[in-house]
Amino acid sequence: MFKTSIRFFNGREGRAVWDDATNGWFFSVLDVVGVLNGQDDYAKNHNYWKWLKAKLKREGNQQVSATTQLRLTAADGKWRENCL
């Protein structure tokens, strides 16, 4: 069972999902990128994450784990897939 929640990082919202199977939280990568860069624009966060993944791949680095896309509520209230 998944339970969604809003977490705060340095006073900024970040979406999270609780997974009973793994007994842990999953956080939206795009929200974390936005918090770290101080950026509220979803498109800019998405583009930065996309660029960073490509750069790391070119350099021969791998992500710690494969990312999964789960549906989270967007700022406009619609459900969209987001990298977690």
The first five atom37 places (N, CA, C, CB, O) and aatype in JSON, in Angstrom:
{
  "aatype": [12, 13, 11, 16, 15, 9, 1, 13, 13, 2, 7, 1, 6, 7, 1, 0, 19, 17, 3, 3, 0, 16, 2, 7, 17, 13, 13, 15, 19, 10, 3, 19, 19, 7, 19, 10, 2, 7, 5, 3, 3, 18, 0, 11, 2, 8, 2, 18, 17, 11, 17, 10, 11, 0, 11, 10, 11, 1, 6, 7, 2, 5, 5, 19, 15, 0, 16, 16, 5, 10, 1, 10, 16, 0, 0, 3, 7, 11, 17, 1, 6, 2, 4, 10],
  "atom_mask": [
    [1, 1, 1, 1, 1],
    [1, 1, 1, 1, 1],
    [1, 1, 1, 1, 1],
    [1, 1, 1, 1, 1],
    [1, 1, 1, 1, 1],
    [1, 1, 1, 1, 1],
    [1, 1, 1, 1, 1],
    [1, 1, 1, 1, 1],
    [1, 1, 1, 1, 1],
    [1, 1, 1, 1, 1],
    [1, 1, 1, 0, 1],
    [1, 1, 1, 1, 1],
    [1, 1, 1, 1, 1],
    [1, 1, 1, 0, 1],
    [1, 1, 1, 1, 1],
    [1, 1, 1, 1, 1],
    [1, 1, 1, 1, 1],
    [1, 1, 1, 1, 1],
    [1, 1, 1, 1, 1],
    [1, 1, 1, 1, 1],
    [1, 1, 1, 1, 1],
    [1, 1, 1, 1, 1],
    [1, 1, 1, 1, 1],
    [1, 1, 1, 0, 1],
    [1, 1, 1, 1, 1],
    [1, 1, 1, 1, 1],
    [1, 1, 1, 1, 1],
    [1, 1, 1, 1, 1],
    [1, 1, 1, 1, 1],
    [1, 1, 1, 1, 1],
    [1, 1, 1, 1, 1],
    [1, 1, 1, 1, 1],
    [1, 1, 1, 1, 1],
    [1, 1, 1, 0, 1],
    [1, 1, 1, 1, 1],
    [1, 1, 1, 1, 1],
    [1, 1, 1, 1, 1],
    [1, 1, 1, 0, 1],
    [1, 1, 1, 1, 1],
    [1, 1, 1, 1, 1],
    [1, 1, 1, 1, 1],
    [1, 1, 1, 1, 1],
    [1, 1, 1, 1, 1],
    [1, 1, 1, 1, 1],
    [1, 1, 1, 1, 1],
    [1, 1, 1, 1, 1],
    [1, 1, 1, 1, 1],
    [1, 1, 1, 1, 1],
    [1, 1, 1, 1, 1],
    [1, 1, 1, 1, 1],
    [1, 1, 1, 1, 1],
    [1, 1, 1, 1, 1],
    [1, 1, 1, 1, 1],
    [1, 1, 1, 1, 1],
    [1, 1, 1, 1, 1],
    [1, 1, 1, 1, 1],
    [1, 1, 1, 1, 1],
    [1, 1, 1, 1, 1],
    [1, 1, 1, 1, 1],
    [1, 1, 1, 0, 1],
    [1, 1, 1, 1, 1],
    [1, 1, 1, 1, 1],
    [1, 1, 1, 1, 1],
    [1, 1, 1, 1, 1],
    [1, 1, 1, 1, 1],
    [1, 1, 1, 1, 1],
    [1, 1, 1, 1, 1],
    [1, 1, 1, 1, 1],
    [1, 1, 1, 1, 1],
    [1, 1, 1, 1, 1],
    [1, 1, 1, 1, 1],
    [1, 1, 1, 1, 1],
    [1, 1, 1, 1, 1],
    [1, 1, 1, 1, 1],
    [1, 1, 1, 1, 1],
    [1, 1, 1, 1, 1],
    [1, 1, 1, 0, 1],
    [1, 1, 1, 1, 1],
    [1, 1, 1, 1, 1],
    [1, 1, 1, 1, 1],
    [1, 1, 1, 1, 1],
    [1, 1, 1, 1, 1],
    [1, 1, 1, 1, 1],
    [1, 1, 1, 1, 1]
  ],
  "atom_positions": [
    [[0.83, -1.18, 0.0], [0.0, 0.0, 0.0], [0.88, 1.25, 0.0], [-0.95, 0.0, 1.21], [1.88, 1.31, 0.71]],
    [[0.49, 2.23, -0.8], [1.21, 3.49, -0.86], [0.4, 4.58, -0.18], [1.52, 3.87, -2.33], [-0.83, 4.62, -0.29]],
    [[1.08, 5.46, 0.52], [0.46, 6.6, 1.18], [1.24, 7.84, 0.76], [0.42, 6.43, 2.74], [2.46, 7.89, 0.96]],
    [[0.57, 8.84, 0.2], [1.27, 10.05, -0.23], [1.29, 11.07, 0.89], [0.6, 10.63, -1.48], [0.43, 11.08, 1.77]],
    [[2.3, 11.94, 0.83], [2.47, 12.95, 1.86], [3.26, 14.11, 1.28], [3.18, 12.36, 3.1], [3.92, 13.98, 0.25]],
    [[3.19, 15.24, 1.94], [4.02, 16.4, 1.61], [5.03, 16.54, 2.74], [3.15, 17.71, 1.43], [4.67, 16.59, 3.91]],
    [[6.29, 16.61, 2.38], [7.37, 16.81, 3.34], [7.97, 18.18, 3.08], [8.46, 15.69, 3.24], [7.89, 18.69, 1.96]],
    [[8.58, 18.77, 4.09], [9.18, 20.08, 3.92], [10.69, 19.99, 4.06], [8.61, 21.07, 4.94], [11.21, 19.37, 4.99]],
    [[11.39, 20.63, 3.12], [12.85, 20.7, 3.11], [13.21, 22.18, 3.08], [13.49, 19.93, 1.88], [12.91, 22.87, 2.11]],
    [[13.83, 22.65, 4.13], [14.2, 24.07, 4.2], [13.01, 24.97, 3.88], [15.35, 24.37, 3.23], [13.15, 25.98, 3.18]],
    [[11.83, 24.61, 4.39], [10.64, 25.41, 4.2], [9.97, 25.26, 2.85], [0.0, 0.0, 0.0], [9.01, 25.98, 2.56]],
    [[10.44, 24.34, 2.01], [9.85, 24.12, 0.69], [9.2, 22.76, 0.64], [10.92, 24.25, -0.42], [9.67, 21.81, 1.27]],
    [[8.11, 22.67, -0.12], [7.36, 21.42, -0.21], [8.07, 20.39, -1.09], [5.97, 21.68, -0.76], [8.67, 20.73, -2.11]],
    [[7.99, 19.14, -0.67], [8.5, 18.03, -1.45], [7.54, 16.86, -1.32], [0.0, 0.0, 0.0], [7.16, 16.49, -0.21]],
    [[7.14, 16.28, -2.44], [6.19, 15.17, -2.41], [6.91, 13.88, -2.05], [5.47, 15.04, -3.76], [8.05, 13.64, -2.45]],
    [[6.2, 13.04, -1.29], [6.77, 11.76, -0.86], [5.68, 10.7, -0.87], [7.4, 11.89, 0.55], [4.49, 10.99, -0.76]],
    [[6.12, 9.45, -1.0], [5.22, 8.3, -0.98], [5.77, 7.28, -0.01], [5.04, 7.68, -2.41], [6.95, 6.94, -0.07]],
    [[4.92, 6.79, 0.89], [5.3, 5.75, 1.84], [4.94, 4.4, 1.22], [4.6, 5.94, 3.23], [3.82, 4.21, 0.75]],
    [[5.89, 3.47, 1.23], [5.66, 2.12, 0.71], [5.72, 1.13, 1.86], [6.7, 1.75, -0.4], [6.77, 0.95, 2.48]],
    [[4.6, 0.48, 2.13], [4.55, -0.5, 3.23], [5.44, -1.7, 2.95], [3.12, -0.97, 3.45], [6.0, -2.29, 3.88]],
    [[5.59, -2.08, 1.68], [6.39, -3.27, 1.33], [7.86, -3.08, 1.7], [6.26, -3.58, -0.16], [8.49, -4.01, 2.21]],
    [[8.4, -1.89, 1.46], [9.8, -1.64, 1.77], [9.98, -0.92, 3.09], [10.45, -0.84, 0.65], [11.09, -0.73, 3.58]],
    [[8.83, -0.51, 3.67], [8.85, 0.2, 4.94], [9.71, 1.46, 4.87], [9.37, -0.72, 6.04], [10.53, 1.73, 5.75]],
    [[9.5, 2.24, 3.79], [10.3, 3.45, 3.64], [9.63, 4.48, 2.75], [0.0, 0.0, 0.0], [8.66, 4.2, 2.04]],
    [[10.18, 5.7, 2.8], [9.69, 6.8, 2.0], [10.42, 6.87, 0.67], [9.84, 8.12, 2.76], [11.61, 6.57, 0.59]],
    [[9.69, 7.26, -0.38], [10.28, 7.6, -1.67], [9.97, 9.07, -1.91], [9.71, 6.67, -2.83], [8.83, 9.5, -1.72]],
    [[10.97, 9.83, -2.34], [10.8, 11.27, -2.55], [10.9, 11.58, -4.04], [11.86, 12.06, -1.76], [11.62, 10.91, -4.78]],
    [[10.18, 12.6, -4.46], [10.23, 13.04, -5.84], [11.59, 13.65, -6.13], [9.1, 14.05, -6.14], [11.98, 14.63, -5.48]],
    [[12.31, 13.08, -7.09], [13.63, 13.59, -7.45], [13.53, 15.04, -7.92], [14.27, 12.71, -8.55], [14.37, 15.87, -7.58]],
    [[12.5, 15.33, -8.69], [12.36, 16.69, -9.22], [12.12, 17.7, -8.1], [11.22, 16.75, -10.23], [12.59, 18.83, -8.19]],
    [[11.4, 17.31, -7.07], [11.21, 18.21, -5.93], [12.51, 18.41, -5.17], [10.13, 17.65, -4.98], [12.81, 19.53, -4.74]],
    [[13.28, 17.36, -5.0], [14.57, 17.46, -4.31], [15.52, 18.35, -5.12], [15.19, 16.06, -4.09], [16.22, 19.19, -4.55]],
    [[15.57, 18.16, -6.44], [16.4, 19.01, -7.31], [16.0, 20.47, -7.15], [16.27, 18.58, -8.79], [16.86, 21.35, -7.06]],
    [[14.68, 20.73, -7.11], [14.2, 22.1, -6.94], [14.62, 22.71, -5.62], [0.0, 0.0, 0.0], [14.99, 23.88, -5.56]],
    [[14.57, 21.91, -4.56], [14.99, 22.4, -3.24], [16.48, 22.71, -3.25], [14.65, 21.36, -2.13], [16.91, 23.76, -2.76]],
    [[17.28, 21.81, -3.79], [18.73, 22.01, -3.79], [19.16, 23.19, -4.65], [19.42, 20.76, -4.27], [20.13, 23.87, -4.33]],
    [[18.43, 23.43, -5.75], [18.76, 24.55, -6.65], [17.99, 25.82, -6.32], [18.49, 24.15, -8.08], [18.25, 26.86, -6.93]],
    [[17.06, 25.76, -5.4], [16.26, 26.93, -5.07], [15.36, 27.34, -6.23], [0.0, 0.0, 0.0], [15.1, 28.53, -6.43]],
    [[14.88, 26.37, -6.98], [14.09, 26.62, -8.19], [12.67, 26.08, -8.02], [14.77, 25.97, -9.43], [12.48, 24.94, -7.6]],
    [[11.67, 26.91, -8.34], [10.28, 26.48, -8.24], [9.71, 26.01, -9.57], [9.43, 27.61, -7.7], [8.66, 25.38, -9.59]],
    [[10.37, 26.3, -10.67], [9.86, 25.97, -11.99], [10.07, 24.49, -12.3], [10.55, 26.84, -13.06], [11.2, 24.01, -12.4]],
    [[8.93, 23.76, -12.44], [8.98, 22.32, -12.69], [9.78, 22.0, -13.95], [7.55, 21.76, -12.82], [10.59, 21.07, -13.95]],
    [[9.57, 22.75, -15.03], [10.26, 22.48, -16.3], [11.77, 22.63, -16.16], [9.74, 23.42, -17.41], [12.53, 21.83, -16.7]],
    [[12.2, 23.65, -15.43], [13.64, 23.85, -15.23], [14.24, 22.72, -14.39], [13.9, 25.2, -14.55], [15.35, 22.26, -14.66]],
    [[13.49, 22.26, -13.37], [13.97, 21.14, -12.56], [14.05, 19.87, -13.4], [13.04, 20.92, -11.35], [15.02, 19.11, -13.29]],
    [[13.05, 19.64, -14.23], [13.03, 18.47, -15.11], [14.2, 18.51, -16.09], [11.7, 18.38, -15.87], [14.89, 17.51, -16.28]],
    [[14.43, 19.67, -16.7], [15.54, 19.8, -17.65], [16.88, 19.61, -16.97], [15.49, 21.16, -18.33], [17.77, 18.98, -17.54]],
    [[17.03, 20.15, -15.76], [18.29, 19.98, -15.04], [18.54, 18.5, -14.71], [18.28, 20.82, -13.74], [19.65, 18.0, -14.9]],
    [[17.51, 17.8, -14.23], [17.64, 16.38, -13.9], [17.99, 15.57, -15.15], [16.35, 15.85, -13.26], [18.84, 14.68, -15.1]],
    [[17.33, 15.89, -16.26], [17.6, 15.2, -17.52], [19.05, 15.43, -17.96], [16.62, 15.67, -18.62], [19.73, 14.48, -18.35]],
    [[19.52, 16.67, -17.88], [20.9, 17.01, -18.24], [21.88, 16.31, -17.31], [21.11, 18.54, -18.19], [22.89, 15.77, -17.77]],
    [[21.6, 16.31, -16.01], [22.5, 15.68, -15.04], [22.62, 14.19, -15.27], [22.02, 15.95, -13.62], [23.73, 13.64, -15.22]],
    [[21.49, 13.5, -15.53], [21.55, 12.06, -15.81], [22.39, 11.77, -17.05], [20.13, 11.49, -15.99], [23.18, 10.83, -17.05]],
    [[22.22, 12.57, -18.1], [23.0, 12.38, -19.34], [24.48, 12.62, -19.09], [22.49, 13.32, -20.45], [25.33, 11.89, -19.6]],
    [[24.8, 13.66, -18.31], [26.19, 13.97, -17.99], [26.84, 12.83, -17.21], [26.28, 15.28, -17.19], [27.96, 12.42, -17.53]],
    [[26.16, 12.32, -16.21], [26.69, 11.23, -15.41], [26.89, 9.98, -16.26], [25.77, 10.92, -14.24], [27.88, 9.26, -16.09]],
    [[25.96, 9.72, -17.18], [26.08, 8.56, -18.06], [27.3, 8.7, -18.97], [24.8, 8.39, -18.89], [28.04, 7.74, -19.18]],
    [[27.5, 9.92, -19.52], [28.67, 10.17, -20.38], [29.97, 9.96, -19.63], [28.62, 11.6, -20.94], [30.95, 9.49, -20.2]],
    [[29.98, 10.31, -18.35], [31.18, 10.17, -17.52], [31.37, 8.75, -17.0], [31.12, 11.13, -16.37], [32.35, 8.47, -16.31]],
    [[30.43, 7.87, -17.31], [30.55, 6.48, -16.87], [30.01, 6.22, -15.49], [0.0, 0.0, 0.0], [30.2, 5.13, -14.95]],
    [[29.33, 7.2, -14.89], [28.72, 7.01, -13.57], [27.33, 6.42, -13.73], [28.65, 8.34, -12.8], [26.68, 6.6, -14.76]],
    [[26.89, 5.73, -12.71], [25.57, 5.16, -12.7], [24.78, 5.71, -11.53], [25.63, 3.63, -12.63], [25.35, 6.09, -10.5]],
    [[23.47, 5.76, -11.69], [22.64, 6.12, -10.56], [22.75, 5.01, -9.53], [21.15, 6.36, -10.99], [23.03, 3.86, -9.87]],
    [[22.54, 5.35, -8.28], [22.61, 4.35, -7.23], [21.61, 3.24, -7.49], [22.35, 4.99, -5.85], [21.93, 2.06, -7.3]],
    [[20.42, 3.6, -7.93], [19.4, 2.61, -8.27], [18.59, 3.16, -9.44], [18.49, 2.28, -7.05], [18.58, 4.36, -9.71]],
    [[17.92, 2.26, -10.11], [17.05, 2.69, -11.2], [15.89, 3.48, -10.61], [16.53, 1.47, -12.02], [15.33, 3.11, -9.58]],
    [[15.52, 4.56, -11.28], [14.4, 5.35, -10.79], [13.09, 4.78, -11.29], [14.54, 6.82, -11.22], [13.02, 4.22, -12.39]],
    [[12.08, 4.92, -10.5], [10.75, 4.45, -10.83], [9.85, 5.67, -10.94], [10.22, 3.44, -9.77], [9.99, 6.62, -10.16]],
    [[8.93, 5.66, -11.88], [8.0, 6.76, -11.99], [6.69, 6.36, -11.34], [7.8, 7.17, -13.46], [6.05, 5.39, -11.74]],
    [[6.29, 7.12, -10.34], [5.02, 6.93, -9.68], [4.16, 8.16, -9.9], [5.21, 6.65, -8.16], [4.68, 9.26, -10.1]],
    [[2.87, 7.97, -9.87], [1.96, 9.09, -10.08], [1.83, 9.88, -8.77], [0.58, 8.6, -10.57], [1.49, 9.33, -7.73]],
    [[2.11, 11.18, -8.87], [1.96, 12.09, -7.74], [1.1, 13.27, -8.17], [3.35, 12.57, -7.23], [0.99, 13.57, -9.36]],
    [[0.51, 13.94, -7.2], [-0.3, 15.11, -7.5], [0.62, 16.28, -7.83], [-1.23, 15.46, -6.32], [1.53, 16.6, -7.07]],
    [[0.38, 16.9, -8.99], [1.16, 18.06, -9.41], [0.59, 19.33, -8.78], [1.19, 18.19, -10.96], [-0.46, 19.29, -8.14]],
    [[1.28, 20.44, -8.97], [0.84, 21.71, -8.39], [-0.53, 22.13, -8.9], [1.85, 22.79, -8.71], [-1.26, 22.83, -8.19]],
    [[-0.88, 21.71, -10.11], [-2.19, 22.07, -10.67], [-3.29, 21.1, -10.25], [-2.11, 22.12, -12.19], [-4.42, 21.22, -10.71]],
    [[-2.97, 20.13, -9.38], [-3.94, 19.2, -8.85], [-4.11, 17.93, -9.67], [0.0, 0.0, 0.0], [-4.83, 17.03, -9.26]],
    [[-3.45, 17.86, -10.83], [-3.55, 16.68, -11.68], [-2.53, 15.63, -11.25], [-3.34, 17.06, -13.16], [-1.49, 15.94, -10.68]],
    [[-2.86, 14.36, -11.54], [-1.94, 13.26, -11.24], [-1.0, 13.08, -12.42], [-2.71, 11.94, -10.93], [-1.45, 12.9, -13.55]],
    [[0.31, 13.12, -12.15], [1.31, 12.94, -13.2], [2.39, 12.01, -12.7], [1.9, 14.31, -13.64], [2.64, 11.91, -11.5]],
    [[3.04, 11.33, -13.67], [4.16, 10.48, -13.3], [5.37, 11.35, -13.01], [4.48, 9.46, -14.41], [5.67, 12.29, -13.75]],
    [[6.07, 11.04, -11.92], [7.26, 11.76, -11.5], [8.33, 10.76, -11.13], [6.95, 12.7, -10.32], [8.03, 9.67, -10.65]],
    [[9.56, 11.13, -11.37], [10.67, 10.26, -10.96], [10.79, 10.28, -9.45], [11.99, 10.71, -11.61], [10.77, 11.33, -8.83]],
    [[10.92, 9.12, -8.89], [11.14, 8.99, -7.46], [12.44, 8.29, -7.21], [9.99, 8.24, -6.79], [12.82, 8.07, -6.06]]
  ]
}
